[in-house]
């Protein structure tokens, strides 16, 4: 047994390391970004890319300073760039590997020489012959043969890559769009993280919340992809770094994006502070949605008008489900001043109509109160004007209640109280309603009050949404219950039985055998027909029936 100590040092299996790097790159298109990035670092004025789909040949040309050493180009983890580029961009020196993995043969021609060799030969660490170039024209040319990409992949990738790229890129004689580049004509502002362009900040309807982040001219982060109008950030490459090996992700991405959002919000806040001093109050509150998104609603606290987004008007009979039935609330058409709001009054209501009933909503509707939508900063002056109806006891009293009866529909079973009208009392205020029925929810009396001025079935829309367990609206059941409720109300409110019968009878126009006949109908104690007798049209019974109908 050997008991002597000894030392070892880390070694690198070069062949296995390079072989493993093949599986490190995110996708096969990664070499496109590396090739145009190398041209930019070489201070090229333009990059020209040509692809021949028939021969699967990709060629990249640039008019930069050229490659100082082909040998350095083939040295893994040795970038060959000058000290300034290394300090500001942190090149890894392995980007050229992605090109080697993407094709069968590669040729490079620049000021330091040229090579034309199979990529497997290079990856096997075999010697490569470098041929001197005596008449270099100032154009560096890299040609990849038998690339593992098609025309669609290359075109799509290049369009995405060059959108924020600082120099022009020509692909198969077409100049690619660089709409997000620093020299695109957009107005960028310097921030602590880099250059930022704020899209739509000057137009209320141009508010955008998504953003794209670029590093060294290449896209590295996108918040979402559903809109083409976005804020643009070009990060300072000396302070932010991309992940090895293919630079498609930021190092510490979550922390960086959090910082980006904070700086965006700060930059937007500064812009809004300047804007607030130059535009009218009505114009400034038009930016409510953008202010809300960036948590800047505090800027509205001393503005003398309220944005319509913070207010609602009750425009129709309140219902429990505004997705199934019509919405009974809407925004005001314009911003409202303090005087306008005080003249109408403003309240807040937290009730769930199906659970708590519609009493407070009907009270507010009858008084034409505004509803506070609950979205302004806690320091806004509007809060001092809002009356919170849920802090006040709700009392509903019937006026001249006649009787109660139970309605049994296919969906709704509920007790109904019939009366001349009802009063809704909140605090010291009372409103009397005689033409709109009211549902008192399960948290209250769980019944329906029907005044004599309402013979519709609209109140069922306060009691139930008629949704199945699969959240589907049961239209036929709703219509059936509505028809049955109307008949139920008629039967319980008509002062004359014959008049009630007349209103409840259907139209028999499709039954000619019944034309001109007179009938005597007897109902049992449950309201179902016990007997029906028909008489000729000229019989005396018809006259008796007609007399009763005219009463």
Secondary structure as UniProt FT lines:
FT   HELIX           14..21
FT   TURN            22..24
FT   TURN            28..29
FT   HELIX           30..41
FT   TURN            42..43
FT   STRAND          46..52
FT   TURN            53..56
FT   STRAND          57..62
FT   HELIX           70..73
FT   TURN            76..77
FT   HELIX           83..89
FT   HELIX           95..101
FT   STRAND          105..110
FT   TURN            111..112
FT   STRAND          113..118
FT   HELIX           119..123
FT   TURN            124..125
FT   STRAND          140..145
FT   HELIX           151..161
FT   HELIX           162..164
FT   STRAND          168..171
FT   TURN            172..173
FT   STRAND          174..175
FT   TURN            179..180
FT   TURN            182..183
FT   STRAND          189..190
FT   STRAND          194..197
FT   TURN            199..202
FT   HELIX           204..206
FT   STRAND          211..215
FT   TURN            216..217
FT   STRAND          218..222
FT   STRAND          231..235
FT   TURN            237..239
FT   TURN            244..246
FT   TURN            251..252
FT   HELIX           253..276
FT   TURN            277..278
FT   HELIX           281..284
FT   HELIX           285..287
FT   HELIX           288..293
FT   TURN            294..295
FT   HELIX           297..300
FT   TURN            301..302
FT   STRAND          305..306
FT   HELIX           308..310
FT   STRAND          311..314
FT   TURN            322..324
FT   STRAND          329..330
FT   STRAND          336..337
FT   HELIX           338..344
FT   STRAND          346..348
FT   HELIX           353..356
FT   HELIX           359..367
FT   STRAND          370..372
FT   TURN            378..379
FT   HELIX           381..385
FT   STRAND          386..388
FT   HELIX           389..391
FT   STRAND          394..399
FT   STRAND          403..408
FT   STRAND          413..419
FT   STRAND          421..426
FT   TURN            427..428
FT   STRAND          429..433
FT   STRAND          438..440
FT   TURN            442..445
FT   STRAND          447..451
FT   TURN            452..453
FT   TURN            458..459
FT   HELIX           460..463
FT   TURN            469..470
FT   HELIX           475..493
FT   HELIX           497..504
FT   TURN            509..510
FT   HELIX           512..514
FT   TURN            515..516
FT   STRAND          518..523
FT   TURN            525..526
FT   STRAND          529..535
FT   TURN            537..538
FT   HELIX           540..550
//
